[in-house]
Amino acid sequence: MYLRSPRACLNRALLWLLCLAAFSAQAVTPTPAPPEVAASGYLLVDFHSGRILATKGADNRLEPASLTKIMTAYAVFNELKQGNINLEDKVLISEKAWRTPGSRMFIEVGKKVKVIDLVKGMIIQSGNDACVALAEHIAGSEATFAELMNNHARRLGMADTHFVNSTGLPDGDHYTTPSDIAKVAAATIRDYPEYYPWYRDKSFIFNDIEQHNRNKLLWRDESVDGIKTGHTEAAGYCLVASAQRENMRLISVVMGTKGEEARAQASQGLLNYGFRFYETHQLYTAGEVLNRARIWKGEKEKLPLGLNRDLNVTIPRHQYKNLNASMEIEPRIMAPIKEGEVLGHVSVTLNGEPVTEAPLIALKSIADGNIWQQIKDSALLWLE
C-alpha cells in the first residue's frame, strides 16, 4: 500500500484549508453597488418590505411631468371604490378639457365619454384631456381636484409633493420627489389591485385612433406590469416601473433622463440589479399569534400578541439562514388591555446587524378580572 510522506499530507491539508477559506470568502462577498444612473433622481425600493436598494437624489424636488397622473389615477380609483362615480358614468367633455395641450386621447368637446374610457385614455395614452375631464367630473374644477390630490399625498406621507393640476403640465408650484412618487405607486398597487392591471395594457383604441403605452419595458420584460412614463422639456424623461418575479416585487423611479431609451435602460438596469442580488421573505403575517404573554388582574391570564401588518424583509441573496428574530415584551402587563395596544416589539437582525423592527401588539382586548382574580394576582406579584 502506498503511503504519503508527512510533508505531502501537510501540503494536502494546507491546500484543503486554503480552498475552504476561499469558498468561505466567496460566500460572504459583499453585495456590489447598484448601477450608475444618469438621472436627476432615482430610487429602487422593494414593494413588500419598503427597503431601498438604490437611491440618488431621491428627496430632491423635481418636476414630475406625467408621473403626476399616477396620483390623478389614484384619486379617481378612490372615488370609484367609494361609489361616488361609476365606470359606466358618461362625462360631458368641456372646452377646457378638449383644449388641454400635450398628449391626448382625442376626446371631442360637447360629447359624452364613459369614465372607463377616460381612465384608460389617461393611463395608457397619457391623455391630458382625459385627466381634465375626469377632474371636472369628480370635483367640479381641475383646481379643486388638485386639492383632492394633495389631500391624498399628505395622507400617504408625501411630504415634498405639491400638485396644482391633474396632468403634470409645467408649473413652478407643481413638484414631487422620486421617494414620494414611489409611495403613491406602491399605494396604487396595494390599495387598488382591481384597477392596477390597466397599467400593463400596451395600447388603447378610442375614436378609431390606436395609441400605444410609452412604457417600453412592457415589451421587453415580461415581469414588468406598470406603471407610468412622463416627459416635458423641463422635467426630462421619467419612468416609474414595477416588476414582479416570483414572490418579490420591486418599484423603480427614474426622473430627469435625457431620452426615452435612457429612461428605459436605467429602469431595467435598476430592476435587474435588485432581482439579481436581493431576495424578499415574509417572516410573519398580520394577526398571527407570536406569543401568549401573562396578563395580570385580567379576566384571562394569557394575552395573544402579534403584528398589525405583515413583516417582510429584503436581504442579500443566500443570507436567509443568517436571519435572527427576537421579541421584547413588557415585563408586567396589567389589565385592562385594548386590542392594538403596543406591548413590545419584534427585532430582526442579519449577521448581528439590525434589519427591521415592528411593534408587538395585543391581538384582543382583555377586561379587568373579578375581585378574586385581582386579589390572587396581587398576592402573586407581591411574592415575586
N, C-alpha and C positions, 0 to 999 in steps of 0.2 A: 504494500500500500504506500502510495506517495504521501510524504509529509512535507508541509510547507515549513520554511525556516521561520524562526521567531520574528525576524525583520520583515519577511513577506507578510506575515499575519498582521503585524503592526501597521505596515503600509496599507494593507487592505482595510483595516479598521479605520484608519485615518481618512481614507478615501470615502468610506461609507458615511462617516460623520460629516465630512465636507459636503457630500451630496444632500444629506439630511438638512444641514444648515442652509444650503442653497434653496431647497424646497420650502423650508420654513420662511425664509426671507421673501420668497416669491409669494407665499400665501398671505403675507401681511403687507404686500406692496400698497402704498397709498393710492387712493383714487386720483387719477390725473385731473388737472384743472380743466374747466369747461372750455369749449372753443371760443376764440375771439370773434366778436360780432361787431361789424361796422354799423352801429346804430346810435341814435341819441339816447336810447334807454332800452333795456330788455330785462326779461325775467323768465325763469323756468321754475315752476312750482308743481309739487305733487298735489293732486286734487284731494285725495283722501286724508293725508297727514298734514298738509299745509307746509311741508318742508320746502324751503327754497334751495334749489340745486345749482342755480347760476343766476347772477344778477350784476347789473351795472347801470347806474343812473336810474334805478327803479323808483326812486322817490322824487325825481325831477318832474316839475310841472311842464307838460308838453301839450301841444295841440293834438287832439285825438282824431280829427277828420271823421270818417265814417265809422270808426270804432265807437263813436257816440251811439250808433244805432243798436249796440248791444244793450245799453241802458233803455233806449227807446222801446226795444222789443220786450225787455224785462218788465217795464211798466205796463205795456199792452197785455202781456201774459197775466200779470196780476189782475188787471181788470176783467179778463176772461175768466180767471179762476174764481173771482169774487162774484161772478154772474152779472156784472154791470154792463157788459156787452156780450155779443154772441158772434161766432164766426160767420153766421149767415146774415147778420145785420147788413143792410145796404147803406153806404155812406155817400152823401151828396158831395161831389167834388167842387170845392170853391175855386175862385180865380187865383187866390194866393197859392193854393196847393198846385194848381196847374202851371203857374208861372215860376215855381221854385226852380232855381238854376241847378246845374250839376247833373249827376247821374239820375235817371228817372225810369219809371216803368211805363210812361206814356199814357197816363190817365187823361181824361178829357173833361174840361170844365162843364158843369151842369149835369154830367152823367152820374149814375149811382153805381158804386162798386162794392162788392162784398168785402167784409172785413178780412176773410181768409185770403182773398186775392191781394189785398193791400199788405197784409203781413208777409206773404210770400214775396211780393214785389219789393218790400223793404229789406228782407233778409237775403234773398237770392240775387236780386237785381240791384240792391243797394239804392232803391229809388227814393230820392229826396221828396218827390211829390207824394209818394205813399206815406212817408213819415208825417208830413204836414197834414195830410188828410186824416190820418189816424189821430194825431194830436188834437185837431179841431173837433173831431167826433167825440173824443173822450172828455176833453177839458174845456171845450168852447173856443180856446185860442192856443196857439203854439206857446206863447209866453207862460200861460197858466200850466200847460203840460210840462214845460221845463221845470217849474217849481215842484211838480209831482216827481219828476226825475231826481231833483235834488233831495227831496224827502227820502226817496229810496236809497240814494247814495249815502246819506247820513246814517240811515238805519243799518246799512251794510258796512259801515266803518270806513267809507271812502273819504278820508279827512282832507285830502288835497285835490278834490274834484269840484268843479262848478260848471253847470250846463246853462246855456241861455237859449238853445234851440234843440230841435229833435233830430237834426240832420248831420251836424258836425261841420257845417259851413263856417268859415273863419270868423272869429270874434275875439277881441282881446281879453274878454272875461269868460271865455269858454276853454276849459283846460281839465286835464286829468294826469295821472301818472301810470306807468306800467304796473306798479303794485296795486293801484286802485282798480284799474281796468281788469286785472286778474280776479279781483274779488267779485265783480259783477258777472264775469264769465263763469266762475265757479258757482255762483248763486243761481245762474240760469240753468246750468246742468243739474244742480241739486234740487232746486225748487220746482222746475217745470220740465220734468222728463218727457211729458206728453207732447210738448211743443219743440223741444230742443232738436229732434231729428230733422226739422226743416233746414237746419244749418248744413246738413250734408248733401242736400239736393244740388245737383250740378247745373240745372237750368230750369227756367220757368217761361211759359208762353202766355203772354197777355196781349190782347188787341192784335192777334196774329203776328206778334213780334216775339221771337225767341231770344232771350239773353242768357248768358252763362255766368255762373258763380265765378268770381275773380280769385277765389282761393285755389291756387294751383295744386296745393298738397292733396286735395280731394282726388285728383287723378294720379298722383304719384305714390301715395302711401295709403294702403287700404285701412290702416289703423286710425287715420285721421278722420274725424266725423264732424268737424266745425272748426272756427266759429265765424270770424269776420275780418275782411280787409278794410283798409282806409287809405285815402290819398288826397292831399291838397298840396299845392306848391310849398306852403309854409310848413306843413306837418311832415312832408316826405311820404314815403311808402311804409305803411304799417300793416301788421298782421297779428291777429290773435288766433292761435291754433290749439286744438285739443285732440289728443290721440289716446286710445286705449289698447293695450296689449296685455292679454291675459287679465290679471286682477289689478293692473296698475294703470292709472290714468294720469297723464301729465297735461299741463297747460303752459304754453309758451306765449309771451307777449314781446313783440319786436316793434319798436316805434322809431321812425326817422331814418329809414334806409334810403338808398339812392335810386332804387328801381324795383319793379315787380319781381324780377328774378332774384335780386338781392334779398328781399324780404322772405321769399320762399326758401332760398338756400339757408339763410340764417335760422329760420324757424325749424327747418328739417334737421339742421345740424344740432340745435339745442335738444330737440326731441330724441334724436338718435343717441346723443350723449347720455341723457337721463335714463333711457331704457337699457342702454348697454352697461352702465356702471352702477345702477341702483336697483333696489327692489323694495316693494312695499308689502307690509304684513299687517293684517288686522289682529291685534292681540286680544282685545275684549270688545264685546258688543254692549250697547246701551241697555241698561236694565238687568244685565247679567249679575247674579249674586256672586261677589268675590270674597265675601267674608260675612260671618254672623257674629256680631260683637255683643258682648254682655252689656245690657242696659239696666240701670239701677232705678228702683222705685217706680217701675212701669207696669202696665197691665200684662206685659210679656217680658221674658228675660233675654230674648235674643232679637237682635235688630239686623235685618239684611242690609248689607252695604254694597254699593256698586257705582257705576258711572252714569252720567246723564247723556253721554254721547259715545259713539264708537271710538275706540282708541286705536289709531293706526300709526305705524312708524315707517319711515323711509330710511333705509340704511344701505351702505355699500354692499354689493353682491357678495354672497357666500359668507356673510357675517352673522346670520340669524342665530347660530348656536352660541354666539358670544353675548347675546342679549341677556339682561337680568332685570327682573321686575321686583319691586318691594313695596310694601304698604306701611304707612304710618297712620295709626288710629288714635284718637283722643283717649287718654288712659281711663277716664271715668266719664261715661256717658249717662246723663241723668234725664229721666222722663220729665215733662213730655217732649217728644221729638216730632217735628213736622217732616213729611216726605219732601226730599230735595235738600234738606239741611246738610251743610258741609261738615263732615266729621273726621276728615283726614285727607290723605292724598296717596296716589299711586305714582311711583317714580320708576322710570325705565332708563337703564344705562347700557352702554355698549363699550366693552373693554374698560369699564370703570368710569367712562365719561358720560355725562348726562345727555339723554336723547330727548325725552319729553316728560311731562308731568301732567296729571289730571286730578281734579278734586274727587274725593271719595264721598258719596252722598248717601243719605238714608233713602232706601227704596220704598219705605212705607212709613206711615205715621204711627207713633206709639203714644197712647194716652197715659196719664198718671194711673198707677196701680191703686188698689184698695188700701184701706188703713193697715190691714195685716201685712200686705206686701211691702209697704213703706217702712213699717216698724222692723220687719225682718231684714230688709236691705240696709237700713240704718245701722242695725247691730253688726251685720257682716262687714260693712265699711269701717265701723269703729275698730273691729278686730284685725283689720288688715295692717 
